[in-house]
Every structure is written in structure tokens, then in C-alpha cells.
């Protein structure tokens, strides 16, 4: 582009961003991560970890209840059932922690 020519963006080649674009990006970030000041949002690590552990726990619990009992391989213990219960308990613990003890951003 020739020197001094406009690139079609507000502000030309100076790298400035249109204010409406900035507001839209801030709004999207607030929806996912929470407000800049206040409580942290859904992108907080305990929410993600708790959600994943809970999902894996439910899957293993279902396999333990409805799948093959391969207790001969585990010494008479239904490993999928107990691992699913443990993962579900830990995942619910993470989600409860995130819900009842939110991080406050100052």
C-alpha cells in the first residue's frame, strides 16, 4: 500500500481498532471469564476440572453398573464402579468449591 494510503479500517494503518469491536470483544470475554471486577466466570480452572472429572465419573459409573463385571482381573472389586464414584465425588467437590467459594477479583 502506498504511504499515507488508508487500509479501509478506522484509524488507517496505525493499528487502532473500532470502539464497537472492542466493546463486542469485552462482552464476549465477560460472558466466558466473568467481569473484570467481581467473581471469576466459567473459565475458572476448578469449573473446567470439576466438569471433566464429573463427566468421566458418570461414564465410568455407567460402565461399572451396566457393563461387564471383570472382577476376576481386579481381585473381586468392580474397579469401574469405584473409580467412577471417586471421580464423580471429586468432580462435584470441585464444582461445589467453585460455586460456594468464588474467587473475587479486585
N, C-alpha and C positions, 0 to 999 in steps of 0.2 A: 504494500500500500504506500502511496506517496506520502511524503512527510506532510503532516498537518491535515491529512485526509481523515474523515470521520469513518469509524468502523461500523456505524449503524447502531451502536449501543449508546445509552445515555452516558455522557462523560467522555465519549470518544475512546482513545487508546490509553487513557490514564488508569484503567483498571477499576473504575468506580462501578458500583452495582446499583441498579434501580432500587429505590426505597421499598417498593411493593414486593420485590423479590426478597429483600432482607426480612420484611415482615412475614412473608409466607414461610421462609426457612425457619425463622424463630418459632412460628406457630407449630410447625411440624416437629421441631425439637422439643418443644414444651409438651406436646401430646405424648411423645415416647419417653422422654427423660424427666419430665416434671418441670416445675417452674425453676427459674434461675434462683429465686429465693423461695424457701419453703421446703416441702418434702420432696425427696427424690422420687422419680417415677418408675415406670415399668422396666426401664433399662438397668435398674439396680441389680447388682450381681446376685444377692440372695433370691430375688424373684426368679431369675433365669435358672439358677442351680436348683431351687426348690421345685420349679415346674418340670425340669428334665428328670430329676430323681423321682418325682411323683408319677410321671408317665411311665418310666422304666419299671417302677414298683408295681403299678397296675398291670402292666404286661406280664411281668414275672408271676404276680399273684394269680392271674388268669391261667397261665400255663401250669402253675402248681396245682390249681384246683381242677382244671378240666383236661390237662394234658396227660401224657404217660407218666405213671409213677415209676421212676427209675431209682427206687430206693436201694436196690442191690448195689448200685455204683457208689452210693453215698453212705453206706452203713446203716440203712434203715431210716434215714431222715429225708424228708421231701425238701431238697435244697432250694428249688424254685419257689416254693411256698414261703419258706422262711426268709429267703433273700428278698422276695417281693414285699413281704410285710415290713422288713427292716428298711428297705429303700423308701417305701411309702411313708413310714413313720418319720424318717429323716427329712424327706421332701416336704411333708406337712409341717414339720418343725421349722424348716427354712422359711416357708411361706407365712407361717404364723409370726415368726420373728420379724419378717419384713413388714407385716401388717400392723403389729402391735408396738413395735419399736422402730419407727421410721427414722431415717437419717434426716436431720434438719440442716439445710444449707443456709448459712447466714450471709 
